[in-house]
Amino acid sequence: MNYQALFLDIDGTILRPDHTYSERTKLAIEQVKKLGLEVFLCTGRPIIEIDDLADELGVDSLIGYNGAYAKYKGKTILNEPMLENDVDTFLSIATSKNHELILYTKDKNHFTTFEDDFVQTFSEIFQLRKNELFDERLKDKILGITALNVGPNEANHYIINDNIRPSQVNVNGVASAYDIIRINMNKGEAIKRVLGELNISLENSIAFGDGMNDKEMLQTVGVGFAMGNADSELIQYANYQTKTSEEDGIFHGLKQLGLVNE
């Protein structure tokens, strides 16, 4: 197979539970780049918070906010904010249910409060630094939302139409956090747009992920790998399951395809 593009989730895929990555993961990225593959970080995180990691890994193409925004070698090629009316509805739901929201624009992470303990924990775990309180005037610029303090039976309140599905964040310590995913603008749809721009066939692409926000990504690419630590519901959408992020799962998956070596 003529593989031409690789898409990598960050948390639980590149990053281990202690938020470090292994040298083998970095080596695998270096090796596939030498083979000519385009490498993208493809994450639910805001792009403004992953520049340092991208630089360390030698990756300059990024998909963030669960697919709403993408850059290829520094050039913006996708920018799809949420509908303003939907943002209004999510804010109302959060208020009525005593949830908190983080609303992401391309420049900042906007919180409905900084006072809540779990909000502070989430911010620390994901190393969110470019933070400020939400301003109503930003409602037309929101690329993604994470709802916090959401109980296991409360996430369905955010399914306000057929285009929305909540996705539990698959990181230890944040079980009550859900990303609000759009059916028409997610990691899979972003990959379709990106590969269309690059004139690369979907069948020539590879992806690795661990959470349910990676579902559409693994369904879209030619070869999808679920990590060994993946959400059990995700595995059915992958072609293969590799080892965990702590066991160099990306390296082993790419080795399975004959793209890397020791």
Contacts in CASP RR format, 6 or more apart in sequence:
PFRMAT RR
TARGET T0000
AUTHOR 0000-0000-0000
METHOD contacts of the structure
MODEL  1
MNYQALFLDIDGTILRPDHTYSERTKLAIEQVKKLGLEVFLCTGRPIIEI
DDLADELGVDSLIGYNGAYAKYKGKTILNEPMLENDVDTFLSIATSKNHE
LILYTKDKNHFTTFEDDFVQTFSEIFQLRKNELFDERLKDKILGITALNV
GPNEANHYIINDNIRPSQVNVNGVASAYDIIRINMNKGEAIKRVLGELNI
SLENSIAFGDGMNDKEMLQTVGVGFAMGNADSELIQYANYQTKTSEEDGI
FHGLKQLGLVNE
1 203 0 8 1.000
1 204 0 8 1.000
1 223 0 8 1.000
1 257 0 8 1.000
2 204 0 8 1.000
3 32 0 8 1.000
3 35 0 8 1.000
3 37 0 8 1.000
3 204 0 8 1.000
3 205 0 8 1.000
3 206 0 8 1.000
3 223 0 8 1.000
3 257 0 8 1.000
3 259 0 8 1.000
4 36 0 8 1.000
4 37 0 8 1.000
4 38 0 8 1.000
4 198 0 8 1.000
4 200 0 8 1.000
4 201 0 8 1.000
4 204 0 8 1.000
4 205 0 8 1.000
5 37 0 8 1.000
5 38 0 8 1.000
5 39 0 8 1.000
5 40 0 8 1.000
5 194 0 8 1.000
5 195 0 8 1.000
5 198 0 8 1.000
5 200 0 8 1.000
5 204 0 8 1.000
5 205 0 8 1.000
5 206 0 8 1.000
6 29 0 8 1.000
6 32 0 8 1.000
6 37 0 8 1.000
6 38 0 8 1.000
6 39 0 8 1.000
6 40 0 8 1.000
6 205 0 8 1.000
6 206 0 8 1.000
6 207 0 8 1.000
6 254 0 8 1.000
7 40 0 8 1.000
7 42 0 8 1.000
7 63 0 8 1.000
7 187 0 8 1.000
7 191 0 8 1.000
7 205 0 8 1.000
7 206 0 8 1.000
7 207 0 8 1.000
7 208 0 8 1.000
7 217 0 8 1.000
7 221 0 8 1.000
8 14 0 8 1.000
8 29 0 8 1.000
8 39 0 8 1.000
8 40 0 8 1.000
8 41 0 8 1.000
8 42 0 8 1.000
8 207 0 8 1.000
8 208 0 8 1.000
8 209 0 8 1.000
8 250 0 8 1.000
9 42 0 8 1.000
9 43 0 8 1.000
9 207 0 8 1.000
9 208 0 8 1.000
9 209 0 8 1.000
9 210 0 8 1.000
9 211 0 8 1.000
9 214 0 8 1.000
9 217 0 8 1.000
10 41 0 8 1.000
10 43 0 8 1.000
10 44 0 8 1.000
10 45 0 8 1.000
10 50 0 8 1.000
10 53 0 8 1.000
11 43 0 8 1.000
11 45 0 8 1.000
11 126 0 8 1.000
11 170 0 8 1.000
11 171 0 8 1.000
11 210 0 8 1.000
12 170 0 8 1.000
12 171 0 8 1.000
12 209 0 8 1.000
12 210 0 8 1.000
12 211 0 8 1.000
12 227 0 8 1.000
12 229 0 8 1.000
12 245 0 8 1.000
13 208 0 8 1.000
13 209 0 8 1.000
13 210 0 8 1.000
13 214 0 8 1.000
13 227 0 8 1.000
13 245 0 8 1.000
13 250 0 8 1.000
14 21 0 8 1.000
14 25 0 8 1.000
14 41 0 8 1.000
14 53 0 8 1.000
14 57 0 8 1.000
14 245 0 8 1.000
14 250 0 8 1.000
15 21 0 8 1.000
15 53 0 8 1.000
15 245 0 8 1.000
16 22 0 8 1.000
16 245 0 8 1.000
16 246 0 8 1.000
17 171 0 8 1.000
17 172 0 8 1.000
17 245 0 8 1.000
17 246 0 8 1.000
19 125 0 8 1.000
19 127 0 8 1.000
21 53 0 8 1.000
21 57 0 8 1.000
22 248 0 8 1.000
22 251 0 8 1.000
24 248 0 8 1.000
24 250 0 8 1.000
24 251 0 8 1.000
25 57 0 8 1.000
25 248 0 8 1.000
25 249 0 8 1.000
25 250 0 8 1.000
25 251 0 8 1.000
26 56 0 8 1.000
26 57 0 8 1.000
27 251 0 8 1.000
27 260 0 8 1.000
28 248 0 8 1.000
28 250 0 8 1.000
28 251 0 8 1.000
28 254 0 8 1.000
28 255 0 8 1.000
28 259 0 8 1.000
28 260 0 8 1.000
29 39 0 8 1.000
29 57 0 8 1.000
29 58 0 8 1.000
29 59 0 8 1.000
29 250 0 8 1.000
30 58 0 8 1.000
31 254 0 8 1.000
31 259 0 8 1.000
31 260 0 8 1.000
31 261 0 8 1.000
32 39 0 8 1.000
32 254 0 8 1.000
32 259 0 8 1.000
32 260 0 8 1.000
33 39 0 8 1.000
33 58 0 8 1.000
35 259 0 8 1.000
37 206 0 8 1.000
37 259 0 8 1.000
38 61 0 8 1.000
38 72 0 8 1.000
38 198 0 8 1.000
38 200 0 8 1.000
39 59 0 8 1.000
39 61 0 8 1.000
40 59 0 8 1.000
40 61 0 8 1.000
40 62 0 8 1.000
40 63 0 8 1.000
40 70 0 8 1.000
40 194 0 8 1.000
41 50 0 8 1.000
41 53 0 8 1.000
41 54 0 8 1.000
41 57 0 8 1.000
41 59 0 8 1.000
41 61 0 8 1.000
41 62 0 8 1.000
41 63 0 8 1.000
41 64 0 8 1.000
42 62 0 8 1.000
42 63 0 8 1.000
42 64 0 8 1.000
42 67 0 8 1.000
42 187 0 8 1.000
42 190 0 8 1.000
42 191 0 8 1.000
42 207 0 8 1.000
42 217 0 8 1.000
43 50 0 8 1.000
43 62 0 8 1.000
43 63 0 8 1.000
43 64 0 8 1.000
43 66 0 8 1.000
44 64 0 8 1.000
44 65 0 8 1.000
44 66 0 8 1.000
44 67 0 8 1.000
44 179 0 8 1.000
44 187 0 8 1.000
44 213 0 8 1.000
45 64 0 8 1.000
45 65 0 8 1.000
45 126 0 8 1.000
46 64 0 8 1.000
46 65 0 8 1.000
46 104 0 8 1.000
46 106 0 8 1.000
46 109 0 8 1.000
46 128 0 8 1.000
46 130 0 8 1.000
46 143 0 8 1.000
47 62 0 8 1.000
47 64 0 8 1.000
47 65 0 8 1.000
47 69 0 8 1.000
47 71 0 8 1.000
47 106 0 8 1.000
48 106 0 8 1.000
48 107 0 8 1.000
48 108 0 8 1.000
48 109 0 8 1.000
48 130 0 8 1.000
49 109 0 8 1.000
49 126 0 8 1.000
49 127 0 8 1.000
49 128 0 8 1.000
49 129 0 8 1.000
49 130 0 8 1.000
50 62 0 8 1.000
50 64 0 8 1.000
54 60 0 8 1.000
54 62 0 8 1.000
60 73 0 8 1.000
60 74 0 8 1.000
61 70 0 8 1.000
61 71 0 8 1.000
61 72 0 8 1.000
61 73 0 8 1.000
61 74 0 8 1.000
62 70 0 8 1.000
62 71 0 8 1.000
63 69 0 8 1.000
63 70 0 8 1.000
63 78 0 8 1.000
63 187 0 8 1.000
63 190 0 8 1.000
63 191 0 8 1.000
63 194 0 8 1.000
64 70 0 8 1.000
64 143 0 8 1.000
64 190 0 8 1.000
65 104 0 8 1.000
65 143 0 8 1.000
65 144 0 8 1.000
66 144 0 8 1.000
66 167 0 8 1.000
66 179 0 8 1.000
66 181 0 8 1.000
66 182 0 8 1.000
66 186 0 8 1.000
66 187 0 8 1.000
66 213 0 8 1.000
67 78 0 8 1.000
67 80 0 8 1.000
67 185 0 8 1.000
67 186 0 8 1.000
67 187 0 8 1.000
67 188 0 8 1.000
67 189 0 8 1.000
67 190 0 8 1.000
68 78 0 8 1.000
68 79 0 8 1.000
68 80 0 8 1.000
68 81 0 8 1.000
68 82 0 8 1.000
68 143 0 8 1.000
68 144 0 8 1.000
68 182 0 8 1.000
68 185 0 8 1.000
68 190 0 8 1.000
69 76 0 8 1.000
69 78 0 8 1.000
69 79 0 8 1.000
69 80 0 8 1.000
69 106 0 8 1.000
69 143 0 8 1.000
70 76 0 8 1.000
70 77 0 8 1.000
70 78 0 8 1.000
70 190 0 8 1.000
70 193 0 8 1.000
70 194 0 8 1.000
71 77 0 8 1.000
72 194 0 8 1.000
72 197 0 8 1.000
72 198 0 8 1.000
77 193 0 8 1.000
77 194 0 8 1.000
77 197 0 8 1.000
78 190 0 8 1.000
78 193 0 8 1.000
78 194 0 8 1.000
79 106 0 8 1.000
79 143 0 8 1.000
80 143 0 8 1.000
80 185 0 8 1.000
81 140 0 8 1.000
81 141 0 8 1.000
81 142 0 8 1.000
81 143 0 8 1.000
82 142 0 8 1.000
82 143 0 8 1.000
82 144 0 8 1.000
82 145 0 8 1.000
82 182 0 8 1.000
84 139 0 8 1.000
84 140 0 8 1.000
86 160 0 8 1.000
86 161 0 8 1.000
86 164 0 8 1.000
87 103 0 8 1.000
87 139 0 8 1.000
87 140 0 8 1.000
87 142 0 8 1.000
87 145 0 8 1.000
88 139 0 8 1.000
89 160 0 8 1.000
90 101 0 8 1.000
90 145 0 8 1.000
90 147 0 8 1.000
90 158 0 8 1.000
90 160 0 8 1.000
90 180 0 8 1.000
91 101 0 8 1.000
91 112 0 8 1.000
93 99 0 8 1.000
93 157 0 8 1.000
93 158 0 8 1.000
93 160 0 8 1.000
94 100 0 8 1.000
94 101 0 8 1.000
94 112 0 8 1.000
94 147 0 8 1.000
97 150 0 8 1.000
97 154 0 8 1.000
97 157 0 8 1.000
98 149 0 8 1.000
99 147 0 8 1.000
99 148 0 8 1.000
99 149 0 8 1.000
99 150 0 8 1.000
99 154 0 8 1.000
100 111 0 8 1.000
100 112 0 8 1.000
100 113 0 8 1.000
100 116 0 8 1.000
100 118 0 8 1.000
100 119 0 8 1.000
100 147 0 8 1.000
100 148 0 8 1.000
100 149 0 8 1.000
101 111 0 8 1.000
101 112 0 8 1.000
101 134 0 8 1.000
101 145 0 8 1.000
101 146 0 8 1.000
101 147 0 8 1.000
101 148 0 8 1.000
102 109 0 8 1.000
102 110 0 8 1.000
102 111 0 8 1.000
102 112 0 8 1.000
102 119 0 8 1.000
102 122 0 8 1.000
102 128 0 8 1.000
102 145 0 8 1.000
102 146 0 8 1.000
102 148 0 8 1.000
103 109 0 8 1.000
103 110 0 8 1.000
103 111 0 8 1.000
103 112 0 8 1.000
103 134 0 8 1.000
103 138 0 8 1.000
103 142 0 8 1.000
103 144 0 8 1.000
103 145 0 8 1.000
104 110 0 8 1.000
104 142 0 8 1.000
104 143 0 8 1.000
104 144 0 8 1.000
104 145 0 8 1.000
104 146 0 8 1.000
105 138 0 8 1.000
105 141 0 8 1.000
105 142 0 8 1.000
105 143 0 8 1.000
106 141 0 8 1.000
106 143 0 8 1.000
107 130 0 8 1.000
108 130 0 8 1.000
108 131 0 8 1.000
108 132 0 8 1.000
109 123 0 8 1.000
109 128 0 8 1.000
109 130 0 8 1.000
109 131 0 8 1.000
109 132 0 8 1.000
110 131 0 8 1.000
110 132 0 8 1.000
110 133 0 8 1.000
110 134 0 8 1.000
110 135 0 8 1.000
110 138 0 8 1.000
110 142 0 8 1.000
111 119 0 8 1.000
111 123 0 8 1.000
111 131 0 8 1.000
111 132 0 8 1.000
111 133 0 8 1.000
111 134 0 8 1.000
112 133 0 8 1.000
112 134 0 8 1.000
113 119 0 8 1.000
113 133 0 8 1.000
114 120 0 8 1.000
114 131 0 8 1.000
114 133 0 8 1.000
116 148 0 8 1.000
116 149 0 8 1.000
118 148 0 8 1.000
118 149 0 8 1.000
118 176 0 8 1.000
119 148 0 8 1.000
121 173 0 8 1.000
121 174 0 8 1.000
122 128 0 8 1.000
122 146 0 8 1.000
122 148 0 8 1.000
122 174 0 8 1.000
122 177 0 8 1.000
123 131 0 8 1.000
125 171 0 8 1.000
125 173 0 8 1.000
125 174 0 8 1.000
126 171 0 8 1.000
144 179 0 8 1.000
144 180 0 8 1.000
145 179 0 8 1.000
145 180 0 8 1.000
146 169 0 8 1.000
146 177 0 8 1.000
146 178 0 8 1.000
146 179 0 8 1.000
146 180 0 8 1.000
147 155 0 8 1.000
147 158 0 8 1.000
147 166 0 8 1.000
147 177 0 8 1.000
147 178 0 8 1.000
147 180 0 8 1.000
148 176 0 8 1.000
148 177 0 8 1.000
149 176 0 8 1.000
150 166 0 8 1.000
150 176 0 8 1.000
150 177 0 8 1.000
150 178 0 8 1.000
151 176 0 8 1.000
155 166 0 8 1.000
155 168 0 8 1.000
155 178 0 8 1.000
156 166 0 8 1.000
158 164 0 8 1.000
158 166 0 8 1.000
158 178 0 8 1.000
158 180 0 8 1.000
159 165 0 8 1.000
159 166 0 8 1.000
162 183 0 8 1.000
163 182 0 8 1.000
163 183 0 8 1.000
163 184 0 8 1.000
164 180 0 8 1.000
164 181 0 8 1.000
164 182 0 8 1.000
164 183 0 8 1.000
165 181 0 8 1.000
165 183 0 8 1.000
166 178 0 8 1.000
166 179 0 8 1.000
166 180 0 8 1.000
166 181 0 8 1.000
167 178 0 8 1.000
167 179 0 8 1.000
167 180 0 8 1.000
167 181 0 8 1.000
167 211 0 8 1.000
167 212 0 8 1.000
167 213 0 8 1.000
167 215 0 8 1.000
168 175 0 8 1.000
168 177 0 8 1.000
168 178 0 8 1.000
168 212 0 8 1.000
168 231 0 8 1.000
169 175 0 8 1.000
169 177 0 8 1.000
169 178 0 8 1.000
169 179 0 8 1.000
169 213 0 8 1.000
170 210 0 8 1.000
170 211 0 8 1.000
170 212 0 8 1.000
170 213 0 8 1.000
170 230 0 8 1.000
170 231 0 8 1.000
179 213 0 8 1.000
181 213 0 8 1.000
186 213 0 8 1.000
186 216 0 8 1.000
186 217 0 8 1.000
187 213 0 8 1.000
187 214 0 8 1.000
187 216 0 8 1.000
187 217 0 8 1.000
187 220 0 8 1.000
188 216 0 8 1.000
188 217 0 8 1.000
188 219 0 8 1.000
188 220 0 8 1.000
188 221 0 8 1.000
189 216 0 8 1.000
189 220 0 8 1.000
191 202 0 8 1.000
191 205 0 8 1.000
191 207 0 8 1.000
191 217 0 8 1.000
191 220 0 8 1.000
191 221 0 8 1.000
192 202 0 8 1.000
192 220 0 8 1.000
195 201 0 8 1.000
195 202 0 8 1.000
195 205 0 8 1.000
202 220 0 8 1.000
202 221 0 8 1.000
202 222 0 8 1.000
203 222 0 8 1.000
204 222 0 8 1.000
205 220 0 8 1.000
205 221 0 8 1.000
205 222 0 8 1.000
205 223 0 8 1.000
206 221 0 8 1.000
206 222 0 8 1.000
206 223 0 8 1.000
206 224 0 8 1.000
206 225 0 8 1.000
206 254 0 8 1.000
206 257 0 8 1.000
207 214 0 8 1.000
207 217 0 8 1.000
207 218 0 8 1.000
207 220 0 8 1.000
207 221 0 8 1.000
207 223 0 8 1.000
207 224 0 8 1.000
207 225 0 8 1.000
208 224 0 8 1.000
208 225 0 8 1.000
208 227 0 8 1.000
208 242 0 8 1.000
208 249 0 8 1.000
208 250 0 8 1.000
208 253 0 8 1.000
209 217 0 8 1.000
209 218 0 8 1.000
209 225 0 8 1.000
209 226 0 8 1.000
209 227 0 8 1.000
209 230 0 8 1.000
209 234 0 8 1.000
210 226 0 8 1.000
210 227 0 8 1.000
210 228 0 8 1.000
210 229 0 8 1.000
210 230 0 8 1.000
210 231 0 8 1.000
210 234 0 8 1.000
210 245 0 8 1.000
211 230 0 8 1.000
211 231 0 8 1.000
211 234 0 8 1.000
212 231 0 8 1.000
212 233 0 8 1.000
212 234 0 8 1.000
214 226 0 8 1.000
214 234 0 8 1.000
215 234 0 8 1.000
215 237 0 8 1.000
217 224 0 8 1.000
218 224 0 8 1.000
218 225 0 8 1.000
218 226 0 8 1.000
218 234 0 8 1.000
218 237 0 8 1.000
218 238 0 8 1.000
218 239 0 8 1.000
219 237 0 8 1.000
222 239 0 8 1.000
223 239 0 8 1.000
223 240 0 8 1.000
223 257 0 8 1.000
224 238 0 8 1.000
224 239 0 8 1.000
224 240 0 8 1.000
225 238 0 8 1.000
225 239 0 8 1.000
225 240 0 8 1.000
225 241 0 8 1.000
225 242 0 8 1.000
225 249 0 8 1.000
225 250 0 8 1.000
225 253 0 8 1.000
226 234 0 8 1.000
226 235 0 8 1.000
226 237 0 8 1.000
226 238 0 8 1.000
226 240 0 8 1.000
226 241 0 8 1.000
226 242 0 8 1.000
227 241 0 8 1.000
227 242 0 8 1.000
227 243 0 8 1.000
227 244 0 8 1.000
227 245 0 8 1.000
227 249 0 8 1.000
228 241 0 8 1.000
228 242 0 8 1.000
228 243 0 8 1.000
228 244 0 8 1.000
228 245 0 8 1.000
228 247 0 8 1.000
228 249 0 8 1.000
229 244 0 8 1.000
229 245 0 8 1.000
229 246 0 8 1.000
230 238 0 8 1.000
230 241 0 8 1.000
235 241 0 8 1.000
240 253 0 8 1.000
240 256 0 8 1.000
242 249 0 8 1.000
242 250 0 8 1.000
242 252 0 8 1.000
242 253 0 8 1.000
242 256 0 8 1.000
243 249 0 8 1.000
243 252 0 8 1.000
243 253 0 8 1.000
251 260 0 8 1.000
254 260 0 8 1.000
255 261 0 8 1.000
END
